[in-house]
Amino acid sequence: MKLSLYYPITSKQAILLTDRNYPNVTEITQKEVKAYNDLIILASEELIVSTNSSTILNFKRTVTLSILSFYSKLLSAILRQVIQLISRK
């Protein structure tokens, strides 16, 4: 089982406890930071705190585009089904 606990303390520091093997690592990559922060935002239910509003706005834009893409694909699939049903009659 892989377990990681990530707890941001400041905008530049966090505690990361994990069962993964990171020998003597005291820093993680910016990509890993973004991934952990994205997971925290996705799991949040009421409140997101940031010292930088663009971080929240960029994530909101990404989530909005993902949701629009999902519904666009869903609508296309439904329309294909409807067209198939109509063409059978």
C-alpha atoms as an extended CHARMM CRD file, in Angstrom:
* protein
*
        89  EXT
         1         1  MET       CA              0.0000000000        0.0000000000        0.0000000000  PROA      1               0.0000000000
         2         2  LYS       CA              1.3230000000        3.4350000000       -0.9100000000  PROA      2               0.0000000000
         3         3  LEU       CA              0.6160000000        6.1600000000        1.5740000000  PROA      3               0.0000000000
         4         4  SER       CA              1.6180000000        9.8050000000        1.4400000000  PROA      4               0.0000000000
         5         5  LEU       CA              0.6790000000       12.5750000000        3.8220000000  PROA      5               0.0000000000
         6         6  TYR       CA              1.3390000000       16.0720000000        2.4600000000  PROA      6               0.0000000000
         7         7  TYR       CA              0.7230000000       19.0460000000        4.6820000000  PROA      7               0.0000000000
         8         8  PRO       CA              1.5450000000       22.5510000000        3.4220000000  PROA      8               0.0000000000
         9         9  ILE       CA              2.9370000000       24.8060000000        6.1300000000  PROA      9               0.0000000000
        10        10  THR       CA              3.7460000000       27.9310000000        4.1150000000  PROA      10              0.0000000000
        11        11  SER       CA              3.6910000000       28.7610000000        0.4160000000  PROA      11              0.0000000000
        12        12  LYS       CA              7.2360000000       27.3750000000        0.1390000000  PROA      12              0.0000000000
        13        13  GLN       CA              7.3630000000       24.6560000000        2.8160000000  PROA      13              0.0000000000
        14        14  ALA       CA              5.4530000000       21.4710000000        3.5200000000  PROA      14              0.0000000000
        15        15  ILE       CA              5.7930000000       18.2080000000        5.3560000000  PROA      15              0.0000000000
        16        16  LEU       CA              5.6870000000       15.0580000000        3.2370000000  PROA      16              0.0000000000
        17        17  LEU       CA              5.5060000000       11.6920000000        4.9880000000  PROA      17              0.0000000000
        18        18  THR       CA              5.5140000000        8.7210000000        2.6610000000  PROA      18              0.0000000000
        19        19  ASP       CA              6.3130000000        5.0320000000        2.5150000000  PROA      19              0.0000000000
        20        20  ARG       CA              8.0190000000        5.5720000000       -0.8530000000  PROA      20              0.0000000000
        21        21  ASN       CA             11.7810000000        5.3630000000       -0.9320000000  PROA      21              0.0000000000
        22        22  TYR       CA             13.2200000000        8.8880000000       -1.1050000000  PROA      22              0.0000000000
        23        23  PRO       CA             16.7120000000        8.4520000000        0.3760000000  PROA      23              0.0000000000
        24        24  ASN       CA             17.8910000000       11.7140000000        1.9300000000  PROA      24              0.0000000000
        25        25  VAL       CA             15.5010000000       13.8220000000       -0.1460000000  PROA      25              0.0000000000
        26        26  THR       CA             14.5300000000       17.1100000000        1.4460000000  PROA      26              0.0000000000
        27        27  GLU       CA             12.9420000000       18.6900000000       -1.6300000000  PROA      27              0.0000000000
        28        28  ILE       CA             10.4450000000       17.5040000000       -4.1960000000  PROA      28              0.0000000000
        29        29  THR       CA             10.0210000000       18.7740000000       -7.7340000000  PROA      29              0.0000000000
        30        30  GLN       CA              7.6880000000       21.6090000000       -8.7300000000  PROA      30              0.0000000000
        31        31  LYS       CA              5.6630000000       19.0490000000      -10.6920000000  PROA      31              0.0000000000
        32        32  GLU       CA              5.1700000000       16.9640000000       -7.5320000000  PROA      32              0.0000000000
        33        33  VAL       CA              4.1960000000       20.0840000000       -5.5600000000  PROA      33              0.0000000000
        34        34  LYS       CA              1.5710000000       20.9420000000       -8.1870000000  PROA      34              0.0000000000
        35        35  ALA       CA              0.2470000000       17.3750000000       -8.1490000000  PROA      35              0.0000000000
        36        36  TYR       CA             -0.1110000000       17.3590000000       -4.3540000000  PROA      36              0.0000000000
        37        37  ASN       CA             -1.7260000000       20.8090000000       -4.3620000000  PROA      37              0.0000000000
        38        38  ASP       CA             -4.1590000000       19.7580000000       -7.0950000000  PROA      38              0.0000000000
        39        39  LEU       CA             -5.1630000000       16.7210000000       -5.0360000000  PROA      39              0.0000000000
        40        40  ILE       CA             -5.7530000000       18.9210000000       -1.9910000000  PROA      40              0.0000000000
        41        41  ILE       CA             -7.9340000000       21.2930000000       -4.0340000000  PROA      41              0.0000000000
        42        42  LEU       CA             -9.9070000000       18.4080000000       -5.5370000000  PROA      42              0.0000000000
        43        43  ALA       CA            -10.5210000000       16.9450000000       -2.0840000000  PROA      43              0.0000000000
        44        44  SER       CA            -11.5200000000       20.2530000000       -0.5120000000  PROA      44              0.0000000000
        45        45  GLU       CA            -15.1670000000       20.6660000000        0.3340000000  PROA      45              0.0000000000
        46        46  GLU       CA            -15.4800000000       24.2480000000        1.5160000000  PROA      46              0.0000000000
        47        47  LEU       CA            -12.2920000000       26.2720000000        1.6000000000  PROA      47              0.0000000000
        48        48  ILE       CA             -9.0820000000       26.7250000000       -0.3530000000  PROA      48              0.0000000000
        49        49  VAL       CA             -6.4230000000       29.0130000000        1.0890000000  PROA      49              0.0000000000
        50        50  SER       CA             -3.6430000000       30.5070000000       -1.0050000000  PROA      50              0.0000000000
        51        51  THR       CA             -1.3730000000       33.5240000000       -0.8620000000  PROA      51              0.0000000000
        52        52  ASN       CA             -1.6550000000       33.7600000000       -4.6340000000  PROA      52              0.0000000000
        53        53  SER       CA             -5.0890000000       34.1420000000       -6.2290000000  PROA      53              0.0000000000
        54        54  SER       CA             -3.7590000000       33.1290000000       -9.6590000000  PROA      54              0.0000000000
        55        55  THR       CA             -3.0710000000       29.6350000000       -8.2840000000  PROA      55              0.0000000000
        56        56  ILE       CA             -6.7380000000       29.1790000000       -7.4600000000  PROA      56              0.0000000000
        57        57  LEU       CA             -7.9290000000       30.8220000000      -10.6870000000  PROA      57              0.0000000000
        58        58  ASN       CA             -5.6350000000       28.6460000000      -12.8370000000  PROA      58              0.0000000000
        59        59  PHE       CA             -6.8710000000       25.5060000000      -11.1120000000  PROA      59              0.0000000000
        60        60  LYS       CA            -10.4870000000       26.6400000000      -11.4390000000  PROA      60              0.0000000000
        61        61  ARG       CA             -9.9470000000       27.2560000000      -15.1650000000  PROA      61              0.0000000000
        62        62  THR       CA             -8.3860000000       23.7960000000      -15.6010000000  PROA      62              0.0000000000
        63        63  VAL       CA            -11.2280000000       22.0910000000      -13.7270000000  PROA      63              0.0000000000
        64        64  THR       CA            -13.8350000000       24.0680000000      -15.6610000000  PROA      64              0.0000000000
        65        65  LEU       CA            -12.2860000000       23.0480000000      -18.9900000000  PROA      65              0.0000000000
        66        66  SER       CA            -12.1320000000       19.4130000000      -17.8510000000  PROA      66              0.0000000000
        67        67  ILE       CA            -15.7940000000       19.4900000000      -16.8480000000  PROA      67              0.0000000000
        68        68  LEU       CA            -16.7850000000       21.1150000000      -20.1600000000  PROA      68              0.0000000000
        69        69  SER       CA            -14.8030000000       18.4960000000      -22.0630000000  PROA      69              0.0000000000
        70        70  PHE       CA            -16.4760000000       15.6950000000      -20.0930000000  PROA      70              0.0000000000
        71        71  TYR       CA            -19.9990000000       17.0310000000      -20.7380000000  PROA      71              0.0000000000
        72        72  SER       CA            -19.1950000000       17.6810000000      -24.3820000000  PROA      72              0.0000000000
        73        73  LYS       CA            -18.1430000000       14.0340000000      -24.8350000000  PROA      73              0.0000000000
        74        74  LEU       CA            -21.1740000000       12.8480000000      -22.8820000000  PROA      74              0.0000000000
        75        75  LEU       CA            -23.5320000000       14.9510000000      -24.9990000000  PROA      75              0.0000000000
        76        76  SER       CA            -21.9080000000       13.6650000000      -28.2040000000  PROA      76              0.0000000000
        77        77  ALA       CA            -22.3770000000       10.0750000000      -27.0510000000  PROA      77              0.0000000000
        78        78  ILE       CA            -26.0330000000       10.7190000000      -26.1720000000  PROA      78              0.0000000000
        79        79  LEU       CA            -26.6650000000       12.3870000000      -29.5410000000  PROA      79              0.0000000000
        80        80  ARG       CA            -25.1030000000        9.4250000000      -31.3570000000  PROA      80              0.0000000000
        81        81  GLN       CA            -27.4330000000        7.0950000000      -29.4440000000  PROA      81              0.0000000000
        82        82  VAL       CA            -30.4680000000        9.2500000000      -30.2800000000  PROA      82              0.0000000000
        83        83  ILE       CA            -29.5120000000        9.3560000000      -33.9820000000  PROA      83              0.0000000000
        84        84  GLN       CA            -29.1260000000        5.5700000000      -34.0010000000  PROA      84              0.0000000000
        85        85  LEU       CA            -32.5370000000        5.1300000000      -32.3920000000  PROA      85              0.0000000000
        86        86  ILE       CA            -34.1870000000        7.5180000000      -34.8450000000  PROA      86              0.0000000000
        87        87  SER       CA            -32.5430000000        5.9120000000      -37.8660000000  PROA      87              0.0000000000
        88        88  ARG       CA            -33.8330000000        2.4650000000      -36.8200000000  PROA      88              0.0000000000
        89        89  LYS       CA            -37.4560000000        3.6050000000      -37.0520000000  PROA      89              0.0000000000
